[in-house]
Amino acid sequence: MKIELLGTGNAFLPSGRTHSFLLIDEKILIDMPPTALFSLRKRGISPHKISTILFTHVHGDHIFGIPFFLLERKYISDRGGLEPLTIAGSPLVKTRIEELCELAYPSSLTEELKKINWVDIPEIKGWTFERFEVLHDESVEPHGWFMEHETGLKLVHSGDSGPCETLWNQIKKANLAFVEMGIPEYVESEMHHKPSSIQKLANENPSCEIIVTHTYIDSEYEILTKTLPSHPPNVRHPNDGFTAEWDGVNLTFSK
């Protein structure tokens, strides 16, 4: 199993980073940011290969890529409309996607939207899923995802969330967690993790590999800062293209 961070940046696009989102086994995505189609092209993944998209919430940097993704499938990679697509998320996800597609390309994606299998929780062979509430702007229905594979991998994706019991309890059960760290230490907000909260989370869960994403830190030239925080040994703070591979027993990481 291959899990890839195609993007690692927060809403402000730190240098060298595209918006944060995750690809699993080249067919499952978590979120669809504005830069998603660019990131898929760079990785060499055709949109028609994506069978399932899990949404965490409906802020723009997590959902605004969907009209371009669906348009590409309609006119280029799935012109015959043969590849099924499932979209999973809160009830607001379907409403917002329909609004976005009509705003972006009036009437052009109406039939594509009808073909989508809209679900609360997806059903994929070998996987079980749980969607849980997290601490973020309530108006965008924020959630994280807990995913367990039959081979033993237990994966958490935080979505956008500050430290909260619902998220941290899920991470206690996991061996791999992708956790956002969207703001520097000096920003006053409970809605995102900061370096200190990542450190506390990692120290409390030493057996879980924590991958920092949705980061504010630049990777090429400095806009805000290029200085990485001092993280515990079980924390990785990668660039776009980071890969975690699971062989049924062990996790290995690259880039």
Secondary structure, DSSP 8 states (H G I E B T S, - for coil): -EEEEEE-B-TT--TT--B-EEEETTTEEE---TTHHHHHHHHT--GGG--EEE-----HHHHTTHHHHHHHIIIIITTT--S--EEES-HHHHHHHHHHHHHHSTTTTHHHHHHSEEESS---TTEEEEEEE-BS-GGG--EEEEEEETTS-EEEE--S-BS-HHHHHHHHH-SEEEEE--S-TTS--SSS--HHHHHHHHHH-TTSEEEEESB---SSS-SS--------TTEE---TTEEEEE-SS-EEEE-
